[in-house]
Amino acid sequence: MDNVFLQSGFEETIVYTPSGGSGVSISAIVDRSGISEVSSARISRYATEPRRNTLSVLLSTTDVDAVVVGEDTVALKKNTTDTTNTVFTVSSIISQDSGSWRLGLT
């Protein structure tokens, strides 16, 4: 994950702030197209109903080892042309494996 996706030239620097912690700058792949999350048996423990996320981010479990939905925040440019970051709340865990998290933001 770290060597392939997060050093591909498409990564962006975001600021991830865990619940009760301090923000840290990390690399992530940002999807600004908007996504529709549909609950499945695999992720049903994280999401119990469909929801619309404004953005999603793909980041490494090396950088973030735990996620608290509804409390952790991510600061990034909402649009690539923005000059300042917007703070979003982690609204869902879309997927997670041993190397990465894909998080929905609102």
Secondary structure, DSSP 8 states (H G I E B T S, - for coil): -TTTTTTSS--EEEEEE-TTS--EEEEEEEE-S-EEE---TTTTTT-SS-EEESEEEEEETTT-S---TTT-EEEE-SSTT-SS-EEEEEEEEEEE-SSEEEEEE-
